[in-house]
């Protein structure tokens, strides 16, 4: 891999219930992917898990409740980091009056085939 600056601002909706901007997801860097997720007010994403991929949520703005595995739900806000082990079910709810925005950082990088809906 070589040095670079990359920018992608194209946002799309996914069936999980949120909007995604793939900030970085490339074969050139299979170790990590970074996406910006946006959840609208009052929305709860679908229960899902990632096979063989650890995910971290870094909350940028808004307030929500995150549910991971069998743990109780926990409120999250700007600056919070949520660690989600591979194969651990997860979902997030926007509790605030504005969009909930967070980075989803995956290692190794996210591929569609690792996603599993568990609703």
C-alpha positions in Angstrom: 0.0 0.0 0.0 1.1 3.5 -0.6 0.3 6.9 1.0 -2.9 8.5 -0.1 -5.8 10.7 0.8 -9.2 9.3 0.0 -12.6 10.9 0.2 -16.1 9.4 -0.5 -19.2 11.3 0.4 -21.8 9.0 -1.3 -24.4 7.9 1.2 -26.8 5.0 0.6 -29.6 3.3 2.7 -29.2 -0.3 3.8 -32.0 -2.7 4.8 -30.6 -2.8 8.4 -32.3 0.6 8.8 -29.6 3.2 8.5 -27.6 5.2 6.0 -24.0 4.4 5.2 -21.1 6.3 3.7 -18.2 4.0 2.9 -15.3 6.2 3.9 -12.6 3.5 3.3 -13.1 -0.1 2.2 -10.5 -1.3 -0.3 -8.8 -4.6 -1.3 -5.6 -2.5 -1.1 -6.1 -2.4 2.7 -7.8 -5.6 3.8 -7.0 -5.0 7.5 -9.6 -2.3 8.1 -12.7 -0.5 6.7 -14.3 2.7 8.0 -17.9 3.6 7.3 -20.0 6.5 8.6 -23.5 5.4 9.7 -26.5 7.6 10.2 -29.6 6.5 12.1 -32.7 8.7 11.9 -34.6 9.9 15.0 -36.6 7.1 16.5 -35.1 4.3 14.4 -33.8 1.0 15.7 -31.5 -1.0 13.4 -32.1 -4.7 12.8 -30.4 -7.3 14.9 -27.3 -8.4 13.0 -23.8 -9.8 13.5 -20.6 -10.0 11.5 -18.8 -13.3 10.8 -15.1 -13.2 11.5 -15.1 -9.4 11.8 -14.7 -7.2 14.9 -16.6 -3.9 14.7 -16.2 -0.7 16.7 -18.7 2.1 16.8 -17.3 5.6 17.5 -20.2 7.9 18.3 -19.8 11.3 16.7 -23.1 13.0 17.3 -26.6 12.3 18.7 -27.7 10.0 21.5 -28.7 6.4 21.4 -29.0 3.0 23.1 -26.7 0.2 21.9 -27.4 -3.5 22.5 -24.5 -5.9 22.1 -24.7 -9.7 22.7 -26.6 -10.6 25.8 -25.6 -7.4 27.6 -28.1 -5.0 28.8 -28.7 -1.9 26.6 -26.5 1.0 27.3 -26.9 4.7 26.4 -24.2 6.2 24.2 -23.3 9.7 23.0 -20.5 11.6 21.4 -17.0 10.3 22.2 -18.2 6.8 23.3 -16.6 3.7 21.7 -18.5 0.4 21.5 -16.5 -2.8 20.9 -18.5 -5.6 19.2 -16.7 -9.0 18.9 -17.1 -11.1 15.8 -20.4 -13.1 15.7 -21.9 -10.9 18.5 -25.4 -9.7 17.8 -25.9 -6.0 17.8 -28.3 -3.1 17.2 -28.6 0.6 17.9 -31.5 2.9 18.6 -31.6 6.7 18.1 -33.1 8.2 21.2 -32.3 11.8 20.4 -33.9 14.7 18.5 -31.2 14.6 15.8 -29.6 12.0 13.6 -27.3 9.5 15.4 -24.0 9.5 13.6 -21.1 7.1 14.2 -18.1 5.5 12.6 -18.2 1.8 12.1 -14.6 0.5 12.0 -14.2 -3.1 11.0 -11.2 -5.5 11.2 -10.6 -7.1 8.9 -12.4 -4.9 6.4 -16.2 -5.3 6.0 -17.4 -7.5 3.1 -21.1 -8.0 2.4 -20.8 -11.8 2.9 -19.8 -11.4 6.6 -23.1 -9.7 7.4 -25.8 -11.8 8.9 -29.3 -10.6 9.8 -30.5 -12.3 13.0 -33.9 -10.8 13.5 
